[in-house]
Amino acid sequence: MGRRLVPLALLALSLAHVPAAQPAFGGHVLGPQRILVALVTWGPQPFARDEVRHVVFDETDAFYRSTSYGKVSLTGTVTPWLQAFDGGVSCNLANINAAASAAAKAAGFDPSKYDRVVYVHPEANCPWQGVTLAGTVFLNGAVTSYLVAHELGHSFGLGHANLTDCKRHGCGALEYGDPYDMMGVGTGDFSAKAKFDLGWLTNVTRPAKNGTYVLAPIERTSRLPQAFVVTTGDDQYWVEYRGHPALDNAGRETPRAGVIIRVSPSPDRDDFGSSGIPDLLLANPDGRHRPELTHGEAFVDSGAFRLTVLEAAGDRARLRFRWTDAKAPRAARFTAALVGGRVQVTLDAEHESGSGIARYDIRLDQGAPRSLRTDATNDPIQIGKPLPGTHTVKVVVVDRAGNRSPAAVRRLIVP
């Protein structure tokens, strides 16, 4: 893609990402992104200005327009070479930023007027070729569309696209190991979850029951769903269909097209000390030692669900999904009290493995049950204003597979 190709192994070792220090970093990224590309030097001028403009505002812009389904574009300015340093660069980001920013301002280019800033300087023997600090990218002696797209991805809030040999979150990861993704060692589209987080992909299916589901390819816009998200008690899987094989930076095909799966910690585990790198590509989802699933192949999360690929070709993939969790949740733990004349129920935090808790059904006497999602259980809830007498409060826990716990019962006397 880029004009000055760098060996991929070297490039993977030399890319770096410095976490953001500003709250504007991350979130949805939509619309034209104004980019200032400042060429800053102590003397050497290794790239032609037009060459840099072509890499950033033709090649990299084309990638972002495609991967965002037209929701993001790159526009802006490439400066002429600016004298910013008295001698070679020290590789200290704060010093580079201060000197480069001052040189740009002195030449009439105000970095604060742009959404992102890219500083390009000649090779300075720094231990990285690209590094990003919030909305500022630093390129050390290399300008390729892969490098620019990758580092701008960091400026949008994305981490590296990594790979794991495990089926669940919490295992070790191979950094940059994803061969499909521009944030890994591939040159293809960002992951479905990354696109969702950035506000580009909005049509997501989350299965509420067993059945057959359809996915459109991730690489182009579609009215069909482009992500299939399965949440269990311990993990969350983002399933997508790659209509094209993975390509490395030299244009070589690596894994084939097919259905791929990425794993993150389940949101159910937020209060239970969960740790683990999110959005890890499963390198070996079904024992065949390759990431893609094709016709007839299946992924199984033991005790939770089974996902079978019925078709993965052309403009769609068809998936058969089935919950395999047959274990009923434990009975709920809760308290019921009369507060201000109303029944107030306080649920204790629960965690279930397998499919995980979907909701709590709460009933006062013989009234209609009130269903409460797990993300709404942090605060006490009021369920009715009973008359004097003895009343019964029942709570049933329902998991995502539809299994129901025994009813937990509390009696309450209203004077």
C-alpha positions as CSV (number, residue, x, y, z in Angstrom):
1,M,0.0,0.0,0.0
2,G,2.7,2.5,1.0
3,R,5.6,3.6,-1.2
4,R,8.4,3.1,1.2
5,L,7.7,-0.4,2.4
6,V,9.4,-1.6,5.6
7,P,9.9,-5.3,6.4
8,L,6.8,-6.4,8.3
9,A,8.7,-8.1,11.2
10,L,10.8,-4.9,11.7
11,L,7.7,-2.7,11.5
12,A,5.8,-4.8,14.0
13,L,8.6,-4.4,16.5
14,S,9.0,-0.7,15.9
15,L,5.4,0.5,16.2
16,A,4.5,1.8,19.5
17,H,1.4,3.2,21.2
18,V,1.5,5.6,24.2
19,P,-1.8,5.7,26.0
20,A,-3.7,8.9,25.8
21,A,-3.4,11.6,28.4
22,Q,-6.4,13.6,27.3
23,P,-10.2,12.9,27.7
24,A,-10.9,13.7,24.1
25,F,-9.1,10.5,23.1
26,G,-11.3,7.6,22.0
27,G,-15.1,7.4,21.5
28,H,-16.9,7.9,18.2
29,V,-14.9,9.3,15.4
30,L,-17.0,10.6,12.5
31,G,-16.8,13.0,9.6
32,P,-13.8,14.7,8.0
33,Q,-10.7,14.5,10.2
34,R,-8.4,17.6,9.7
35,I,-4.8,16.4,9.7
36,L,-1.7,18.6,9.9
37,V,1.3,16.7,8.6
38,A,4.4,18.7,9.6
39,L,7.7,17.7,8.0
40,V,10.3,18.7,10.6
41,T,14.1,18.3,10.3
42,W,17.5,19.4,11.4
43,G,18.7,19.4,7.8
44,P,17.9,16.1,5.8
45,Q,14.7,16.0,3.7
46,P,14.2,12.3,2.9
47,F,10.7,12.6,1.5
48,A,9.2,14.8,-1.2
49,R,6.2,16.8,0.1
50,D,4.0,15.5,-2.7
51,E,4.9,11.9,-1.9
52,V,3.8,12.4,1.8
53,R,0.6,14.1,0.7
54,H,-0.2,11.1,-1.6
55,V,0.4,8.5,1.2
56,V,-1.7,10.4,3.7
57,F,-4.4,12.1,1.7
58,D,-4.8,9.6,-1.1
59,E,-3.9,6.1,0.1
60,T,-4.6,6.4,3.8
61,D,-7.7,8.4,3.2
62,A,-9.0,5.7,0.8
63,F,-8.5,3.1,3.6
64,Y,-10.4,5.1,6.2
65,R,-13.2,5.9,3.8
66,S,-13.6,2.2,3.0
67,T,-13.2,0.8,6.6
68,S,-15.6,3.4,8.0
69,Y,-18.2,2.8,5.3
70,G,-17.8,6.5,4.3
71,K,-18.2,7.9,7.8
72,V,-14.6,9.1,8.1
73,S,-12.3,10.9,5.7
74,L,-8.9,12.6,6.0
75,T,-8.3,16.2,4.9
76,G,-5.6,18.7,5.7
77,T,-2.2,20.0,4.9
78,V,1.4,18.8,4.5
79,T,3.9,21.5,5.4
80,P,7.2,22.0,3.5
81,W,10.2,20.9,5.4
82,L,10.6,23.0,8.5
83,Q,13.8,23.6,10.4
84,A,12.8,22.4,13.9
85,F,16.0,21.0,15.5
86,D,19.5,22.3,15.9
87,G,20.9,18.7,15.6
88,G,19.6,15.2,15.5
89,V,16.4,14.3,17.3
90,S,16.8,13.0,20.9
91,C,13.8,10.6,20.6
92,N,12.2,12.3,23.6
93,L,8.6,12.8,22.6
94,A,8.1,15.9,24.7
95,N,11.1,17.6,23.2
96,I,10.1,16.6,19.7
97,N,6.6,17.8,20.2
98,A,7.7,21.2,21.6
99,A,10.3,21.9,18.9
100,A,8.1,20.6,16.0
101,S,5.0,22.6,17.2
102,A,7.1,25.7,17.6
103,A,8.5,25.3,14.0
104,A,5.0,24.7,12.6
105,K,3.5,27.8,14.3
106,A,6.5,29.9,13.2
107,A,5.7,28.9,9.6
108,G,2.0,29.8,9.9
109,F,0.6,26.3,10.7
110,D,-1.3,26.2,14.0
111,P,-1.5,22.5,15.3
112,S,-4.4,23.4,17.6
113,K,-6.6,24.1,14.5
114,Y,-6.4,20.4,13.5
115,D,-8.1,17.2,14.8
116,R,-4.8,15.2,14.5
117,V,-1.2,16.2,14.0
118,V,1.5,14.0,12.4
119,Y,5.1,15.0,12.8
120,V,7.5,13.4,10.3
121,H,11.2,13.7,10.9
122,P,14.2,11.9,9.3
123,E,15.5,8.7,10.7
124,A,17.0,9.4,14.1
125,N,17.9,5.9,15.4
126,C,14.8,5.9,17.7
127,P,13.5,2.6,18.9
128,W,10.3,3.1,17.0
129,Q,9.1,4.1,13.6
130,G,5.7,5.3,14.7
131,V,4.4,6.3,18.1
132,T,1.2,8.0,19.1
133,L,0.4,10.2,22.1
134,A,-3.4,11.0,22.2
135,G,-4.0,13.0,19.0
136,T,-0.4,13.4,18.0
137,V,1.5,10.9,15.8
138,F,5.3,10.9,15.5
139,L,6.9,9.1,12.5
140,N,10.6,8.4,12.6
141,G,12.1,8.1,9.1
142,A,9.3,6.2,7.5
143,V,6.0,7.2,5.8
144,T,3.8,4.4,4.5
145,S,0.0,4.1,4.3
146,Y,0.2,1.1,6.7
147,L,2.2,3.1,9.3
148,V,0.0,6.2,9.0
149,A,-3.3,4.3,9.1
150,H,-2.0,2.2,12.1
151,E,-0.9,5.2,14.1
152,L,-4.0,7.2,13.3
153,G,-6.0,4.2,14.6
154,H,-4.1,4.7,17.9
155,S,-5.1,8.4,17.8
156,F,-8.7,7.3,17.5
157,G,-8.4,5.2,20.6
158,L,-7.6,1.8,19.2
159,G,-5.1,-0.6,20.7
160,H,-3.2,-3.2,18.9
161,A,-5.0,-6.1,17.2
162,N,-3.6,-9.1,19.0
163,L,-3.9,-12.9,18.8
164,T,-4.5,-15.7,21.3
165,D,-4.3,-19.5,21.2
166,C,-6.9,-19.8,23.9
167,K,-10.7,-19.9,23.5
168,R,-11.4,-17.5,26.4
169,H,-10.1,-14.2,27.7
170,G,-7.3,-14.0,30.2
171,C,-4.6,-15.9,28.4
172,G,-1.4,-14.6,26.9
173,A,-1.6,-12.6,23.7
174,L,0.7,-12.2,20.7
175,E,0.9,-8.5,20.2
176,Y,0.2,-7.3,16.7
177,G,-0.6,-10.9,15.9
178,D,-3.9,-10.4,14.1
179,P,-3.2,-11.0,10.4
180,Y,-6.5,-9.4,9.2
181,D,-6.4,-6.1,10.9
182,M,-4.5,-2.8,10.2
183,M,-3.9,-2.5,14.0
184,G,-2.1,-5.9,13.8
185,V,0.2,-7.2,11.1
186,G,-2.5,-7.2,8.4
187,T,-3.6,-4.4,6.1
188,G,-7.3,-5.1,6.2
189,D,-10.3,-3.6,8.0
190,F,-10.4,-2.9,11.7
191,S,-12.3,-5.5,13.8
192,A,-16.1,-5.4,14.2
193,K,-15.8,-4.3,17.8
194,A,-13.4,-1.5,16.9
195,K,-15.7,-0.3,14.2
196,F,-18.6,-0.5,16.7
197,D,-16.7,1.5,19.3
198,L,-15.8,4.2,16.8
199,G,-19.5,4.5,15.7
200,W,-19.1,3.1,12.2
201,L,-20.8,-0.3,12.5
202,T,-24.2,-0.1,14.0
203,N,-26.0,-3.3,12.9
204,V,-25.1,-5.9,15.5
205,T,-27.0,-9.1,16.3
206,R,-27.0,-10.4,19.9
207,P,-28.8,-13.7,20.0
208,A,-31.7,-14.0,22.4
209,K,-32.6,-17.5,21.3
210,N,-31.3,-20.5,19.4
211,G,-31.6,-20.2,15.6
212,T,-29.9,-19.3,12.3
213,Y,-28.4,-15.9,11.8
214,V,-26.9,-14.1,8.8
215,L,-23.7,-11.9,8.7
216,A,-22.6,-9.6,5.8
217,P,-18.9,-9.2,5.1
218,I,-17.2,-6.7,7.4
219,E,-15.4,-5.0,4.5
220,R,-18.3,-3.1,2.9
221,T,-21.5,-1.4,4.0
222,S,-24.6,-3.5,4.3
223,R,-28.1,-3.5,5.6
224,L,-27.5,-6.9,7.1
225,P,-25.8,-7.4,10.5
226,Q,-22.0,-7.3,10.4
227,A,-21.3,-8.5,13.9
228,F,-22.7,-11.4,16.0
229,V,-22.0,-10.8,19.7
230,V,-22.4,-13.6,22.2
231,T,-22.1,-12.7,25.9
232,T,-21.6,-15.4,28.5
233,G,-20.9,-15.3,32.2
234,D,-17.1,-15.1,31.7
235,D,-16.5,-14.0,28.1
236,Q,-17.8,-11.9,25.2
237,Y,-17.3,-13.1,21.7
238,W,-17.4,-10.8,18.6
239,V,-18.0,-12.8,15.5
240,E,-17.5,-11.4,12.0
241,Y,-17.3,-12.6,8.5
242,R,-14.2,-11.7,6.5
243,G,-15.1,-11.8,2.8
244,H,-11.5,-11.3,1.8
245,P,-8.4,-13.2,2.9
246,A,-5.9,-11.5,5.1
247,L,-3.1,-9.7,3.4
248,D,0.2,-8.7,4.9
249,N,2.1,-5.5,4.1
250,A,3.7,-7.0,1.0
251,G,0.4,-8.1,-0.4
252,R,0.8,-11.8,0.5
253,E,-2.3,-13.8,1.5
254,T,-2.1,-15.4,4.9
255,P,-5.3,-16.8,6.5
256,R,-8.2,-17.3,4.1
257,A,-11.6,-15.6,4.1
258,G,-14.1,-17.0,6.5
259,V,-15.8,-16.4,9.9
260,I,-13.5,-15.2,12.6
261,I,-14.0,-14.8,16.4
262,R,-12.5,-12.4,18.9
263,V,-12.8,-12.6,22.7
264,S,-13.0,-10.1,25.5
265,P,-13.9,-10.3,29.2
266,S,-17.6,-10.5,29.7
267,P,-19.3,-7.3,31.0
268,D,-20.8,-9.6,33.7
269,R,-17.4,-9.7,35.3
270,D,-17.0,-5.9,35.9
271,D,-17.4,-6.3,39.7
272,F,-15.4,-9.5,40.0
273,G,-11.9,-8.4,39.3
274,S,-11.8,-9.4,35.7
275,S,-8.6,-8.8,33.8
276,G,-7.5,-9.6,30.3
277,I,-6.8,-8.0,27.0
278,P,-10.0,-7.3,25.0
279,D,-10.8,-8.2,21.4
280,L,-8.2,-11.0,20.9
281,L,-8.5,-12.9,17.7
282,L,-8.8,-16.7,18.3
283,A,-6.0,-18.3,16.4
284,N,-7.3,-21.9,16.8
285,P,-11.1,-21.7,17.5
286,D,-11.9,-25.4,16.5
287,G,-8.6,-27.3,16.6
288,R,-7.6,-26.8,13.0
289,H,-4.8,-24.3,13.9
290,R,-6.1,-21.5,11.8
291,P,-8.4,-18.5,12.7
292,E,-11.0,-18.8,10.0
293,L,-14.1,-21.0,10.2
294,T,-15.6,-22.2,7.0
295,H,-18.6,-24.4,5.9
296,G,-19.5,-27.1,8.5
297,E,-16.9,-26.0,11.1
298,A,-18.0,-25.0,14.6
299,F,-16.8,-23.2,17.7
300,V,-17.8,-24.5,21.1
301,D,-17.7,-22.7,24.4
302,S,-18.1,-25.7,26.7
303,G,-21.1,-25.3,29.0
304,A,-22.3,-22.2,27.2
305,F,-23.0,-22.4,23.5
306,R,-22.2,-23.9,20.1
307,L,-21.8,-21.9,16.9
308,T,-21.7,-23.7,13.5
309,V,-20.9,-22.1,10.2
310,L,-23.5,-23.3,7.7
311,E,-22.2,-21.1,4.8
312,A,-19.3,-18.6,4.4
313,A,-19.0,-17.5,0.8
314,G,-19.8,-14.5,-1.3
315,D,-21.9,-11.8,0.2
316,R,-22.9,-13.5,3.4
317,A,-22.2,-16.1,6.1
318,R,-25.0,-18.2,7.8
319,L,-24.5,-19.3,11.4
320,R,-26.4,-21.7,13.5
321,F,-26.4,-20.8,17.2
322,R,-27.4,-23.0,20.1
323,W,-27.1,-22.5,23.8
324,T,-25.8,-25.6,25.5
325,D,-26.0,-24.3,29.1
326,A,-28.6,-26.6,30.8
327,K,-27.7,-25.7,34.4
328,A,-30.1,-23.6,36.4
329,P,-28.7,-20.5,38.2
330,R,-28.4,-20.4,41.9
331,A,-31.4,-18.9,43.8
332,A,-31.1,-15.1,44.3
333,R,-30.0,-13.5,47.5
334,F,-31.9,-10.3,48.3
335,T,-33.6,-8.3,51.0
336,A,-37.0,-6.8,51.0
337,A,-38.1,-3.9,53.2
338,L,-40.9,-1.4,53.6
339,V,-39.5,2.1,52.8
340,G,-41.9,5.0,52.7
341,G,-44.9,2.7,52.4
342,R,-43.4,0.9,49.3
343,V,-41.6,-2.5,49.0
344,Q,-38.0,-2.0,48.3
345,V,-35.9,-4.9,47.0
346,T,-32.1,-4.9,47.2
347,L,-30.3,-7.6,45.2
348,D,-26.9,-9.0,46.1
349,A,-24.4,-9.1,43.3
350,E,-24.3,-12.5,41.7
351,H,-22.1,-14.1,39.1
352,E,-22.9,-17.3,37.1
353,S,-20.6,-19.1,34.7
354,G,-22.0,-20.7,31.6
355,S,-24.4,-18.4,29.7
356,G,-24.5,-15.9,32.5
357,I,-27.4,-14.1,34.2
358,A,-29.8,-12.3,31.8
359,R,-32.3,-10.9,34.2
360,Y,-34.1,-11.1,37.5
361,D,-37.9,-11.6,37.6
362,I,-39.3,-10.0,40.7
363,R,-42.9,-10.5,41.8
364,L,-45.0,-9.0,44.7
365,D,-47.7,-11.4,45.7
366,Q,-49.6,-12.6,42.6
367,G,-48.9,-9.4,40.6
368,A,-47.2,-9.4,37.2
369,P,-43.4,-10.0,37.5
370,R,-41.1,-7.1,36.9
371,S,-38.0,-8.0,34.9
372,L,-34.7,-6.4,35.8
373,R,-31.6,-6.6,33.6
374,T,-28.3,-7.3,35.4
375,D,-27.0,-3.8,34.5
376,A,-29.8,-2.2,36.5
377,T,-29.3,-4.0,39.8
378,N,-26.8,-1.7,41.5
379,D,-29.5,0.3,43.3
380,P,-32.5,-0.8,45.3
381,I,-35.8,-0.9,43.3
382,Q,-39.4,-0.3,44.5
383,I,-42.0,-2.7,43.2
384,G,-45.3,-1.7,44.8
385,K,-47.2,0.0,47.6
386,P,-49.0,-2.9,49.4
387,L,-52.0,-2.7,51.8
388,P,-51.7,-3.8,55.4
389,G,-51.1,-7.5,55.9
390,T,-48.6,-10.2,55.0
391,H,-47.0,-10.1,51.6
392,T,-44.6,-12.3,49.6
393,V,-41.7,-11.1,47.4
394,K,-40.3,-13.7,45.0
395,V,-37.2,-13.4,42.8
396,V,-36.2,-15.8,40.0
397,V,-32.9,-15.6,38.3
398,V,-33.0,-16.3,34.5
399,D,-29.8,-17.0,32.5
400,R,-29.2,-16.2,28.9
401,A,-30.0,-19.8,27.9
402,G,-33.4,-19.5,29.5
403,N,-32.7,-21.6,32.6
404,R,-34.6,-20.4,35.7
405,S,-33.5,-20.6,39.3
406,P,-35.6,-21.8,42.1
407,A,-37.7,-18.9,43.5
408,A,-36.2,-17.1,46.4
409,V,-38.9,-15.9,48.8
410,R,-39.1,-13.2,51.4
411,R,-42.2,-12.4,53.5
412,L,-43.1,-8.9,54.6
413,I,-45.6,-7.6,57.1
414,V,-47.2,-4.3,56.4
415,P,-48.8,-2.9,59.7
